[in-house]
Amino acid sequence: MTSPCVAICQLSSQPQEDFDVNTELLILEGKEVRVGTWDAEPRDGGFDVHVLNDRVDALGFMVVTDWEFLEGRAYAVVERRPGG
């Protein structure tokens, strides 16, 4: 059985040299943190939900709640994909 995890998307406080804006997705799974980054900027005060879902999927997880947006960050509950 999979355990729920937390996904947080935010602008990175440490941008990479090649990017002006760096977005990071953190997935907190037990005592491990998985991080995905990409060059993107939130539009209209929020992140693109479709991009967030794709990024979560690329890390081997699936979103199980709607994304919530608070103070420049996006939050969702995710679970590891079966066999992932």
C-alpha positions in Angstrom: 0.0 0.0 0.0 1.3 3.5 -0.9 1.5 6.2 1.6 0.4 9.8 0.9 3.2 12.3 0.4 3.4 16.1 0.1 4.4 17.9 -3.0 5.4 21.6 -2.8 6.2 23.8 -5.8 8.0 27.1 -5.4 10.4 29.4 -7.0 13.9 28.4 -6.0 15.9 30.7 -3.8 19.1 29.5 -5.5 18.6 29.9 -9.2 20.9 27.9 -11.5 23.4 29.8 -13.6 21.7 29.3 -16.9 18.2 30.4 -15.8 16.8 33.7 -14.7 13.9 32.0 -12.9 14.1 28.5 -11.5 11.1 26.6 -10.3 11.5 23.6 -8.0 9.1 20.8 -7.0 9.8 19.0 -3.8 8.1 15.7 -2.9 8.4 14.7 0.8 8.3 10.9 1.0 9.0 9.6 4.5 12.5 10.9 5.3 13.4 11.4 1.7 13.0 14.5 -0.4 12.8 14.3 -4.2 13.5 17.5 -6.1 12.7 18.4 -9.7 13.6 21.8 -11.2 12.8 23.6 -14.4 12.9 27.0 -16.0 9.5 28.5 -15.6 7.8 31.4 -13.9 4.3 31.4 -12.3 1.7 33.2 -14.3 -1.2 35.2 -12.8 0.0 34.5 -9.3 0.0 30.7 -9.6 1.6 27.7 -11.2 0.2 25.9 -14.2 -1.6 22.8 -12.8 -1.0 20.8 -16.0 2.8 21.4 -15.7 2.8 20.5 -12.0 0.9 17.3 -12.7 3.4 16.4 -15.5 6.4 17.1 -13.2 4.9 15.0 -10.4 4.3 12.2 -12.9 7.9 12.4 -14.2 9.1 11.8 -10.6 7.0 8.6 -10.4 4.1 10.0 -8.4 0.4 10.9 -9.1 -1.6 13.8 -7.7 -4.5 12.7 -5.4 -5.8 16.1 -4.3 -6.3 19.4 -6.1 -3.4 21.8 -6.0 -3.8 24.5 -3.4 -2.0 27.8 -3.8 -0.8 29.8 -0.8 1.8 32.6 -0.6 3.5 31.9 -3.9 3.7 28.1 -3.4 1.6 25.2 -4.7 0.8 22.2 -2.4 -0.8 18.8 -3.2 -1.0 15.3 -1.7 0.6 12.8 -4.0 1.3 9.0 -4.0 3.9 6.9 -5.6 2.7 5.3 -8.8 2.3 1.5 -8.5 5.6 -0.1 -9.6 7.3 3.2 -9.4 
